[in-house]
Amino acid sequence: MNRRKTRNTVDKILYGLMVFASLAVGGSLVGIVVYILAQSAGMLRLSTVFGPGANSFLPMIVATSMTVVVSLTLALPVGIMTAIYLNEYAKKSNKGFSHSRFIRLAIDTLAGIPSIVYGLFGLLLFVRIFNLGQSIAAGGLTLSIMILPVIIRTTEEALKTVPGSFREGSLSLGATKFQTIIHAVLPPALPGILTAAILATGRVVGESAPVLLTIGIAKHLPRSIMEPGRTLTIHLYYLTKEAINPDDFAMAFTAAAVLIILILFINTAVKLIGLIFKQTGENVD
């Protein structure tokens, strides 16, 4: 009886610690958002964010959004296809050094490279050798390489959660391997793939060093991906660096609030698109 009581007490303590940790995570997010919104409450207005004045955030919002779209457009197909190959086609062997092991080593190495190295690589290859100049296209190409490990690893883990019976049932009905992946594997893994897209979006929006070297700091409104621009992260850095009086800091907090709102908007849009695709697939089936 004493041992059982001791185990129950330990279980309750551990459960309480887990609840506290979960609340701490959620509370940290709420605290950061509330603090930033409170500090920018006086200047967070549509006229300030989208107005025509010199303090408008519209050019930065457009540049950030274009960078995210270019990066995800390039990285998502490559990352998802690589994850499908590694999980569905590559032979899982613990012996020797196969090409799949080399690919996994390359993914792990890419994940560990500092972002400034990616920036220097993009500056040399895309800006100078490919002659794209400092532009959103050059920055998107650079960032697409940087977010590949996140997309591949997260998508691969999502594919691993799909029960093997789904594959076996599809194959037993005469479907090909590719048809099985499209109709039986990818739909259940879609939430994990969307998570990969959201994590990659956060990585793109939050980067500064590669963006500074490949996209630039131009404050004008970019009209195409071949023009330079200034993302919200870079703009926030310069606002904080040049801040002297309280109004300058309020403008910096406004930029941070706009950045958070943009991330929430993009994440919500990605989830809605995923739900639409999921419902469309269910209707087709």
Secondary structure, 3 states (H helix, E strand, C coil): CHHHHHHHHHHHHHHHHHHHHHHHHHHHHHHHHHHHHHHCCCCCCHHHHHCCCCCCCHHHHHHHHHHHHHHHHHHHHHHHHHHHHHHHHCCCCCCCCCHHHHHHHHHHHHHHCCHHHHHHHHHHHHHHHCCCCCCHHHHHHHHHHHCHHHHHHHHHHHHHCCCHHHHHHHHHCCCCHHHHHHHHHHHHHHHHHHHHHHHHHHHHHHCCHHHHHHCCCCCCCCCCCCCCCCCHHHHHHHHHHCCCCHHHHHHHHHHHHHHHHHHHHHHHHHHHHHHHHHHHHHHHC
